[in-house]
Amino acid sequence: MRAISELLPDVSWEPLKPFWAACAQREMRFPQCVRCGRFQWYPRDFCAGCMGEEFIWAAIDPVGTVYSFTVVRRAFLPGSRAKVPFTVLQVQFDEAPGVTLLTNLADESQAPLVRVGSRVVASFTDVDDPKGGAPVTMPWVRIVESS
């Protein structure tokens, strides 16, 4: 699997540590308010629905729908010319209403199948750190049903 970018997320950044730890375990987890049950992405200190301040990182089935997408055809980062084209998708997950995650297509041969409304499933992909650090597990998606 080729890396989309040599810029990898900081998996040690405290607000997102539970997300990246779950990805490393091949699980999808998002913050869910203990008081009202609302999912919230990006993590914040309080719930946008009820102002609750306690969250759990709830596991979900990583199946969802493409809300939007684009195909990047221009190398916008130094050294990324060999990486284009690649597909970026905005995905809404069935079991986490209100969550929209920006992610990449795991298999670029599926790019012609991508449509708004396509059904996807997260496919956890280990990406080597070009700087020699530990690989990062990315939650890229695969098309399971095209609309």
Backbone as a chain_set.jsonl record, in Angstrom:
{"seq": "MRAISELLPDVSWEPLKPFWAACAQREMRFPQCVRCGRFQWYPRDFCAGCMGEEFIWAAIDPVGTVYSFTVVRRAFLPGSRAKVPFTVLQVQFDEAPGVTLLTNLADESQAPLVRVGSRVVASFTDVDDPKGGAPVTMPWVRIVESS", "coords": {"N": [[0.853, -1.173, 0.0], [0.664, 2.148, -0.902], [1.8, 5.179, 0.583], [-0.266, 7.981, 1.046], [0.543, 10.483, 1.766], [3.547, 11.83, 3.095], [3.215, 13.055, 5.408], [2.23, 12.274, 8.46], [-0.27, 11.684, 11.008], [-0.033, 13.007, 14.366], [0.081, 10.686, 16.559], [0.392, 10.705, 19.25], [-0.757, 12.933, 20.288], [-2.65, 14.198, 22.813], [-5.611, 14.717, 22.848], [-6.499, 13.058, 20.739], [-5.419, 10.566, 21.139], [-6.896, 8.229, 22.068], [-8.413, 7.648, 19.768], [-6.463, 7.004, 17.79], [-5.22, 4.87, 19.082], [-7.303, 3.017, 19.088], [-7.588, 2.624, 16.32], [-5.145, 1.354, 15.81], [-5.739, -1.068, 16.916], [-7.438, -2.024, 15.089], [-10.034, -1.009, 15.266], [-12.871, 1.194, 15.236], [-13.471, 4.077, 16.941], [-15.277, 6.653, 18.55], [-15.768, 9.76, 20.372], [-18.386, 9.739, 22.748], [-21.041, 11.282, 24.338], [-21.656, 10.826, 27.749], [-23.869, 11.674, 29.142], [-26.004, 12.383, 27.251], [-25.68, 10.733, 25.057], [-24.882, 11.545, 22.554], [-22.754, 11.506, 19.724], [-19.566, 12.959, 19.118], [-17.488, 14.644, 17.021], [-15.024, 16.504, 16.03], [-13.12, 15.851, 18.962], [-14.088, 17.572, 21.92], [-14.154, 19.592, 24.925], [-16.687, 19.688, 26.004], [-20.086, 18.599, 25.48], [-21.782, 19.332, 22.513], [-24.49, 19.095, 22.41], [-25.73, 18.773, 25.007], [-24.099, 19.988, 26.793], [-22.667, 18.36, 28.456], [-19.804, 16.991, 30.172], [-18.48, 14.622, 30.207], [-17.154, 11.9, 28.507], [-17.159, 8.821, 26.666], [-15.128, 6.625, 24.743], [-16.618, 5.265, 22.31], [-17.019, 2.179, 20.633], [-17.701, 1.535, 17.23], [-19.396, -0.039, 14.451], [-17.526, 0.028, 11.585], [-18.889, 1.051, 9.233], [-20.263, 2.977, 6.635], [-21.422, 5.877, 4.781], [-20.584, 7.622, 1.802], [-20.354, 11.015, 1.954], [-19.271, 13.161, 0.637], [-16.664, 13.748, -1.8], [-13.394, 13.991, -3.3], [-11.017, 13.938, -5.959], [-7.65, 14.121, -5.793], [-5.46, 15.556, -7.908], [-3.261, 17.064, -8.3], [0.011, 17.535, -7.254], [0.502, 18.792, -4.237], [2.21, 18.939, -2.135], [5.679, 18.981, -1.307], [7.587, 16.473, -2.874], [5.452, 14.777, -3.334], [4.581, 14.104, -5.829], [4.624, 11.53, -7.032], [2.551, 10.341, -5.738], [0.029, 11.149, -6.499], [-2.743, 10.444, -8.71], [-5.06, 10.615, -5.891], [-7.811, 9.653, -3.796], [-9.928, 11.478, -1.705], [-12.238, 11.212, 0.867], [-15.293, 12.187, 2.436], [-16.833, 10.806, 5.057], [-19.766, 9.506, 6.552], [-20.641, 7.734, 9.384], [-22.712, 4.941, 10.074], [-23.365, 4.097, 12.727], [-22.628, 6.223, 14.282], [-24.08, 8.84, 14.499], [-23.857, 12.17, 13.287], [-21.128, 12.238, 13.156], [-18.551, 12.964, 10.959], [-15.989, 11.932, 8.983], [-12.929, 12.731, 7.512], [-11.151, 10.964, 5.137], [-9.133, 8.575, 3.321], [-9.287, 6.752, 0.229], [-8.745, 3.348, 0.336], [-7.975, 1.638, -1.688], [-7.001, 2.61, -4.659], [-7.82, 1.673, -7.123], [-10.496, 1.464, -6.935], [-11.499, 3.97, -7.338], [-13.096, 4.824, -9.65], [-15.583, 3.879, -8.86], [-16.545, 5.423, -6.813], [-19.081, 7.377, -5.47], [-21.279, 9.973, -4.315], [-23.118, 8.835, -1.654], [-22.279, 6.219, -1.909], [-21.624, 3.111, -0.325], [-19.385, 2.338, 2.281], [-16.645, 0.726, 4.004], [-14.463, 0.871, 6.751], [-11.035, 0.25, 6.349], [-8.333, -0.783, 7.859], [-5.137, 0.406, 7.574], [-1.714, -0.046, 7.727], [0.749, 2.363, 7.733], [3.977, 3.093, 6.861], [6.302, 5.116, 8.592], [8.054, 7.599, 7.038], [10.164, 8.815, 8.274], [11.253, 6.997, 9.919], [9.956, 6.314, 12.269], [7.474, 4.527, 14.249], [5.057, 2.558, 12.437], [1.906, 3.947, 11.374], [-1.486, 3.328, 11.919], [-3.935, 3.762, 9.675], [-7.326, 4.784, 9.124], [-8.515, 4.061, 6.419], [-10.873, 3.792, 3.695], [-12.911, 1.333, 1.968], [-14.867, 0.763, -0.922], [-17.987, -0.767, -0.696], [-20.419, -0.91, -1.81], [-21.633, 0.639, -4.594], [-23.418, 3.58, -5.411]], "CA": [[0.0, 0.0, 0.0], [1.492, 3.354, -0.948], [1.37, 6.261, 1.467], [-0.836, 9.132, 0.358], [1.378, 11.617, 2.112], [4.553, 11.526, 4.095], [2.799, 13.731, 6.623], [1.381, 11.391, 9.238], [-0.809, 12.342, 12.196], [0.671, 12.852, 15.636], [-0.75, 9.753, 17.314], [0.599, 10.923, 20.684], [-1.476, 14.144, 20.707], [-3.558, 13.719, 23.86], [-7.048, 14.652, 22.536], [-6.821, 12.005, 19.767], [-4.741, 9.308, 21.476], [-7.806, 7.071, 22.062], [-8.796, 7.35, 18.39], [-5.364, 6.313, 17.116], [-5.021, 3.584, 19.759], [-8.354, 2.131, 18.578], [-7.226, 2.28, 14.941], [-4.059, 0.377, 15.882], [-6.387, -2.335, 17.266], [-8.396, -2.286, 13.987], [-11.358, -0.621, 15.74], [-13.26, 2.587, 15.037], [-14.068, 4.627, 18.17], [-15.492, 8.101, 18.586], [-16.26, 10.21, 21.669], [-19.828, 9.761, 22.911], [-21.41, 11.924, 25.6], [-22.244, 9.907, 28.72], [-25.167, 12.206, 29.567], [-27.082, 12.355, 26.242], [-25.414, 9.71, 24.051], [-24.501, 12.151, 21.274], [-21.363, 11.384, 19.286], [-18.977, 14.259, 18.82], [-16.209, 14.608, 16.325], [-13.762, 16.443, 16.68], [-13.292, 15.883, 20.416], [-14.062, 18.844, 22.651], [-14.285, 19.43, 26.373], [-18.092, 19.597, 26.397], [-20.994, 18.124, 24.443], [-22.503, 20.401, 21.817], [-25.919, 18.886, 22.579], [-26.253, 18.954, 26.37], [-23.027, 20.615, 27.57], [-22.026, 17.375, 29.32], [-18.348, 17.056, 30.148], [-17.912, 13.281, 30.329], [-17.27, 11.145, 27.27], [-16.513, 7.537, 26.504], [-14.743, 6.371, 23.35], [-17.486, 4.141, 21.959], [-16.707, 1.43, 19.414], [-18.784, 1.434, 16.261], [-19.149, -0.813, 13.247], [-16.971, 1.071, 10.714], [-19.607, 1.054, 7.961], [-20.906, 4.265, 6.452], [-21.83, 6.389, 3.474], [-19.818, 8.757, 1.289], [-21.1, 12.265, 1.951], [-18.621, 13.983, -0.379], [-15.332, 13.248, -2.117], [-12.653, 14.651, -4.365], [-9.816, 13.255, -6.416], [-6.525, 15.046, -5.817], [-4.648, 15.258, -9.102], [-2.105, 17.957, -8.313], [0.92, 17.342, -6.129], [0.548, 20.06, -3.519], [3.255, 18.873, -1.125], [6.967, 18.575, -1.873], [7.837, 15.043, -2.897], [4.221, 13.98, -3.429], [4.216, 13.932, -7.245], [4.393, 10.112, -7.328], [1.414, 9.861, -4.956], [-1.235, 11.542, -7.119], [-3.952, 10.912, -8.039], [-5.626, 9.856, -4.781], [-9.181, 10.045, -3.498], [-10.24, 11.876, -0.332], [-13.673, 11.076, 1.066], [-15.94, 12.602, 3.67], [-17.673, 9.643, 5.355], [-20.642, 9.514, 7.724], [-20.766, 6.356, 9.852], [-24.078, 4.584, 10.461], [-23.543, 3.962, 14.171], [-22.152, 7.427, 14.971], [-24.734, 10.006, 13.883], [-23.192, 13.449, 13.531], [-19.686, 12.126, 12.901], [-18.096, 12.965, 9.574], [-14.546, 11.742, 9.016], [-12.179, 12.831, 6.256], [-10.265, 9.816, 5.038], [-8.704, 8.265, 1.966], [-9.675, 5.482, -0.364], [-7.668, 2.385, 0.589], [-7.586, 0.994, -2.945], [-7.285, 3.594, -5.708], [-8.489, 1.062, -8.278], [-11.931, 1.642, -6.713], [-11.871, 5.375, -7.554], [-14.227, 5.015, -10.559], [-16.826, 3.451, -8.222], [-16.937, 6.342, -5.75], [-20.181, 8.307, -5.707], [-21.972, 10.393, -3.107], [-24.069, 7.786, -1.33], [-21.644, 4.896, -1.932], [-21.416, 2.489, 0.982], [-17.976, 2.061, 2.531], [-16.239, 0.145, 5.278], [-13.081, 1.231, 7.071], [-10.015, -0.769, 6.153], [-7.208, -0.234, 8.609], [-3.927, 0.244, 6.779], [-0.481, 0.399, 8.38], [1.562, 3.214, 6.863], [5.317, 3.287, 7.407], [6.758, 6.483, 8.806], [9.267, 7.801, 6.245], [11.225, 9.319, 9.143], [11.775, 5.891, 10.705], [9.164, 6.027, 13.461], [6.569, 3.379, 14.171], [3.975, 2.706, 11.457], [0.641, 4.496, 11.862], [-2.635, 2.628, 11.348], [-4.867, 4.757, 9.147], [-8.642, 4.239, 8.827], [-8.931, 4.334, 5.049], [-12.109, 3.062, 3.419], [-13.128, 0.587, 0.729], [-16.24, 0.773, -1.413], [-18.638, -2.067, -0.619], [-21.597, -0.824, -2.668], [-21.655, 1.936, -5.273], [-24.804, 4.002, -5.691]], "C": [[0.897, 1.234, 0.0], [0.933, 4.419, -0.013], [0.839, 7.408, 0.63], [0.075, 10.339, 0.572], [2.434, 11.151, 3.098], [4.259, 12.255, 5.399], [1.809, 12.831, 7.352], [0.873, 12.114, 10.472], [0.07, 12.104, 13.409], [-0.205, 11.981, 16.528], [-0.567, 9.897, 18.823], [-0.104, 12.183, 21.191], [-2.638, 13.73, 21.591], [-5.039, 13.678, 23.463], [-7.435, 13.515, 21.584], [-6.139, 10.668, 20.044], [-5.698, 8.108, 21.471], [-8.256, 6.675, 20.651], [-7.721, 6.53, 17.699], [-5.056, 4.971, 17.771], [-6.059, 2.574, 19.273], [-8.032, 1.699, 17.149], [-6.123, 1.223, 14.93], [-4.587, -1.014, 16.232], [-7.42, -2.755, 16.216], [-9.839, -2.059, 14.442], [-11.604, 0.843, 15.412], [-13.979, 3.039, 16.303], [-14.163, 6.142, 18.051], [-16.002, 8.497, 19.964], [-17.793, 10.282, 21.671], [-20.141, 10.317, 24.295], [-22.107, 10.913, 26.509], [-23.658, 10.368, 29.078], [-26.264, 12.008, 28.517], [-26.866, 11.334, 25.126], [-24.993, 10.239, 22.69], [-23.029, 11.89, 20.975], [-20.853, 12.765, 18.917], [-17.623, 14.062, 18.161], [-16.016, 15.969, 15.716], [-13.982, 16.503, 18.19], [-13.196, 17.295, 20.977], [-14.28, 18.563, 24.124], [-15.727, 19.279, 26.825], [-18.94, 19.185, 25.196], [-21.748, 19.297, 23.828], [-24.015, 20.268, 21.994], [-26.433, 19.245, 23.963], [-25.26, 19.634, 27.314], [-22.389, 19.665, 28.586], [-20.519, 17.406, 29.136], [-17.683, 15.686, 30.263], [-18.209, 12.495, 29.056], [-16.652, 9.766, 27.435], [-16.122, 7.432, 25.03], [-15.463, 5.101, 22.932], [-17.069, 3.502, 20.638], [-17.936, 1.382, 18.52], [-18.392, 0.451, 15.162], [-18.691, 0.202, 12.193], [-17.569, 1.085, 9.305], [-20.327, 2.383, 7.827], [-21.186, 4.591, 5.003], [-20.938, 7.561, 3.078], [-20.744, 9.97, 1.224], [-20.589, 13.18, 0.84], [-17.256, 13.364, -0.677], [-14.695, 14.141, -3.174], [-11.469, 13.781, -4.751], [-8.727, 14.314, -6.537], [-5.619, 14.631, -6.972], [-3.378, 16.103, -9.183], [-1.272, 17.718, -7.064], [1.094, 18.673, -5.415], [1.573, 20.075, -2.397], [4.564, 18.453, -1.78], [7.136, 17.058, -1.8], [6.599, 14.182, -3.07], [3.777, 13.716, -4.867], [3.88, 12.48, -7.579], [3.142, 9.573, -6.634], [0.067, 10.214, -5.581], [-1.496, 10.679, -8.35], [-4.321, 10.015, -6.848], [-6.973, 10.464, -4.41], [-9.335, 10.327, -2.015], [-11.754, 11.861, -0.191], [-14.104, 11.654, 2.407], [-16.995, 11.539, 3.95], [-18.492, 9.885, 6.614], [-20.885, 8.059, 8.114], [-22.162, 6.101, 10.423], [-24.302, 4.626, 11.966], [-23.035, 5.163, 14.968], [-22.77, 8.657, 14.313], [-24.027, 11.302, 14.271], [-21.704, 13.426, 13.28], [-19.452, 12.109, 11.4], [-16.575, 12.935, 9.615], [-13.969, 11.923, 7.624], [-11.17, 11.696, 6.241], [-9.882, 9.602, 3.582], [-9.269, 6.929, 1.519], [-8.498, 4.516, -0.212], [-7.128, 1.772, -0.692], [-7.974, 1.922, -4.094], [-7.903, 2.985, -6.962], [-10.011, 1.161, -8.141], [-12.404, 3.064, -7.011], [-13.03, 5.563, -8.535], [-15.587, 4.633, -9.958], [-17.37, 4.459, -7.217], [-18.021, 7.296, -6.239], [-20.67, 8.807, -4.354], [-23.054, 9.348, -2.867], [-23.496, 6.385, -1.384], [-21.462, 4.394, -0.503], [-19.948, 2.092, 1.108], [-17.794, 1.349, 3.863], [-14.783, 0.536, 5.507], [-12.183, 0.013, 6.925], [-8.747, -0.217, 6.778], [-5.897, -0.615, 7.934], [-2.724, 0.785, 7.534], [0.375, 1.15, 7.374], [2.904, 3.442, 7.552], [5.63, 4.769, 7.521], [8.049, 6.674, 8.021], [10.442, 8.327, 7.069], [11.745, 8.24, 10.079], [11.02, 5.586, 11.98], [8.286, 4.806, 13.257], [5.509, 3.617, 13.1], [2.719, 3.249, 12.138], [-0.488, 3.749, 11.161], [-3.684, 3.659, 10.971], [-6.21, 4.097, 8.823], [-9.114, 4.644, 7.429], [-10.131, 3.46, 4.737], [-12.075, 2.354, 2.075], [-14.603, 0.677, 0.367], [-16.805, -0.645, -1.296], [-19.907, -2.111, -1.472], [-21.634, 0.575, -3.264], [-23.097, 2.308, -5.598], [-24.974, 4.448, -7.126]], "O": [[1.801, 1.339, 0.83], [-0.282, 4.532, 0.152], [1.433, 7.765, -0.387], [0.331, 11.111, -0.352], [2.229, 10.191, 3.842], [4.979, 12.087, 6.383], [0.677, 12.652, 6.901], [1.51, 13.057, 10.941], [0.818, 11.129, 13.473], [-1.125, 12.477, 17.178], [-1.297, 9.273, 19.593], [-0.058, 12.477, 22.385], [-3.517, 12.986, 21.154], [-5.686, 12.665, 23.726], [-8.576, 13.053, 21.613], [-6.275, 9.734, 19.255], [-5.35, 7.063, 20.921], [-8.458, 5.492, 20.376], [-8.008, 5.496, 17.096], [-4.668, 4.027, 17.082], [-5.736, 1.405, 19.068], [-8.189, 0.527, 16.808], [-6.166, 0.294, 14.123], [-3.966, -2.02, 15.891], [-8.175, -3.706, 16.415], [-10.746, -2.801, 14.065], [-10.667, 1.635, 15.321], [-14.985, 2.446, 16.692], [-13.268, 6.81, 17.532], [-16.601, 7.677, 20.659], [-18.41, 10.805, 20.743], [-19.576, 9.876, 25.296], [-23.037, 10.227, 26.085], [-24.544, 9.541, 29.292], [-27.344, 11.517, 28.846], [-27.774, 11.093, 24.331], [-24.769, 9.457, 21.766], [-22.169, 12.03, 21.845], [-21.608, 13.625, 18.464], [-16.739, 13.392, 18.696], [-16.849, 16.459, 14.953], [-14.931, 17.138, 18.65], [-12.352, 18.095, 20.573], [-14.556, 17.43, 24.518], [-15.973, 18.788, 27.927], [-18.557, 19.398, 24.046], [-22.283, 20.147, 24.539], [-24.748, 21.228, 21.755], [-27.444, 19.936, 24.095], [-25.551, 19.83, 28.494], [-21.658, 20.104, 29.473], [-20.018, 17.797, 28.081], [-16.463, 15.596, 30.401], [-19.348, 12.431, 28.592], [-15.741, 9.57, 28.238], [-16.723, 8.082, 24.175], [-14.978, 3.994, 23.17], [-16.801, 4.193, 19.655], [-19.061, 1.21, 18.99], [-17.214, 0.15, 14.968], [-19.416, 1.162, 11.931], [-16.842, 1.126, 8.312], [-20.931, 2.868, 8.784], [-21.188, 3.725, 4.128], [-20.581, 8.391, 3.914], [-21.768, 9.959, 0.541], [-21.363, 13.88, 0.188], [-16.752, 12.552, 0.1], [-15.363, 14.929, -3.843], [-10.985, 12.982, -3.949], [-8.864, 15.279, -7.288], [-5.09, 13.52, -7.009], [-2.525, 15.873, -10.04], [-1.796, 17.702, -5.951], [1.754, 19.577, -5.927], [1.786, 21.113, -1.771], [4.556, 17.651, -2.714], [6.855, 16.445, -0.77], [6.691, 12.959, -2.962], [2.702, 13.159, -5.088], [2.943, 12.226, -8.335], [2.718, 8.454, -6.919], [-0.946, 9.619, -5.214], [-0.542, 10.222, -8.979], [-3.958, 8.84, -6.793], [-7.237, 11.637, -4.677], [-8.928, 9.528, -1.172], [-12.47, 12.424, -1.02], [-13.359, 11.608, 3.386], [-17.942, 11.382, 3.179], [-17.986, 10.4, 7.612], [-21.286, 7.246, 7.281], [-22.715, 6.926, 11.151], [-25.322, 5.138, 12.427], [-23.014, 5.124, 16.198], [-22.075, 9.426, 13.649], [-23.651, 11.502, 15.426], [-21.073, 14.48, 13.197], [-20.074, 11.341, 10.667], [-15.947, 13.81, 10.212], [-14.463, 11.336, 6.662], [-10.43, 11.49, 7.203], [-10.277, 10.379, 2.713], [-9.673, 6.096, 2.33], [-7.375, 4.844, -0.595], [-5.949, 1.426, -0.769], [-9.147, 2.007, -4.457], [-8.457, 3.713, -7.785], [-10.735, 0.964, -9.117], [-13.603, 3.333, -6.942], [-13.892, 6.403, -8.275], [-16.627, 5.02, -10.49], [-18.527, 4.363, -6.81], [-17.888, 7.934, -7.284], [-20.489, 8.124, -3.345], [-23.817, 9.017, -3.775], [-24.155, 5.44, -0.95], [-21.18, 5.172, 0.409], [-19.347, 1.576, 0.166], [-18.671, 1.369, 4.727], [-13.973, 0.532, 4.58], [-12.532, -1.097, 7.327], [-8.158, 0.729, 6.256], [-5.591, -1.792, 7.747], [-2.715, 1.947, 7.938], [0.685, 0.638, 6.299], [2.959, 3.923, 8.684], [5.267, 5.567, 6.657], [9.04, 5.997, 8.293], [11.586, 8.289, 6.616], [12.581, 8.516, 10.939], [11.408, 4.678, 12.714], [8.35, 4.139, 12.224], [5.104, 4.758, 12.877], [2.504, 3.033, 13.331], [-0.45, 3.56, 9.945], [-4.247, 4.34, 11.828], [-6.24, 2.98, 8.307], [-10.01, 5.476, 7.286], [-10.382, 2.482, 5.442], [-11.321, 2.719, 1.173], [-15.473, 0.668, 1.238], [-16.178, -1.606, -1.741], [-20.408, -3.182, -1.813], [-21.663, 1.57, -2.541], [-23.893, 1.463, -6.006], [-26.072, 4.833, -7.527]]}, "num_chains": 1, "name": "protein.A"}
